[in-house]
C-alpha cells in the first residue's frame, strides 16, 4: 500500500542516498528464491535505518526478525568499531542467504545470527543495546517490546516496523484479524507508556521510534 502517491514516493527515493549495490543484489536474490519477497525492507526504509544507526552510533544492536538480512546490513552500517549486531529469526531455511550477504557486505564479522524463538533467546543475551529493531510476528510485538526494553539502555532507541499494517489500523476491524488487533493495542500502549517517548513515522508501512527514558 502506498501512503503517498507513487510518483512522490519515487521522487523521495531518487533524492535520498543511493542503495548500496550489495543490497540491490540481495533484493534480486530474495525475489528469485524466497516466499513473500515484499517483506524485504527496501531501498528507502533501508537508508532511513542506516541513517538512524549512524546518528546513534550504537555499540550493540538487537534485531528481532532477520528475514533475508537486508535491514541487518543497513543497521550494521552505523555500528561503532568493535560493535556487534545480534539478529534473531525463527526460520532456519533463511540462514544461508543471510550469511552469504552478511559476509559479502563486509559486516559479516559484526553480525551474529541467532535462530529460534526470540522470546527464549533474548533473556539469555548478556548485552545491553543502544538500538533495537522489531520486525517479526506482529501478534507478539508487545512481548518482544517488553523483553527488549529490559535490555535497552536509557536513551536507547527501539524501532518497530509495519505499525500501520497497510492502513488496516484505520479501517473497521475484522474480529478474526488478530495481527491488526495486536498492532492497534501495541500502538496505543506505546503512546501511553511512561517508559518511552514515541513517534510514528509514515515510512513505508509505518515505523515507530521509541526513546527509552
Secondary structure as GFF3:
##gff-version 3
##sequence-region A 1 213
A	DSSP	alpha_helix	6	14	.	.	.	ID=ss1
A	DSSP	alpha_helix	21	33	.	.	.	ID=ss2
A	DSSP	three_ten_helix	37	39	.	.	.	ID=ss3
A	DSSP	alpha_helix	43	56	.	.	.	ID=ss4
A	DSSP	beta_strand	60	64	.	.	.	ID=ss5
A	DSSP	alpha_helix	70	76	.	.	.	ID=ss6
A	DSSP	beta_strand	84	89	.	.	.	ID=ss7
A	DSSP	three_ten_helix	92	94	.	.	.	ID=ss8
A	DSSP	alpha_helix	95	105	.	.	.	ID=ss9
A	DSSP	three_ten_helix	108	110	.	.	.	ID=ss10
A	DSSP	beta_strand	111	115	.	.	.	ID=ss11
A	DSSP	alpha_helix	118	121	.	.	.	ID=ss12
A	DSSP	three_ten_helix	122	124	.	.	.	ID=ss13
A	DSSP	beta_strand	129	134	.	.	.	ID=ss14
A	DSSP	three_ten_helix	138	140	.	.	.	ID=ss15
A	DSSP	alpha_helix	141	150	.	.	.	ID=ss16
A	DSSP	beta_strand	152	161	.	.	.	ID=ss17
A	DSSP	three_ten_helix	165	170	.	.	.	ID=ss18
A	DSSP	alpha_helix	178	192	.	.	.	ID=ss19
A	DSSP	beta_strand	196	201	.	.	.	ID=ss20
A	DSSP	beta_strand	207	212	.	.	.	ID=ss21
###
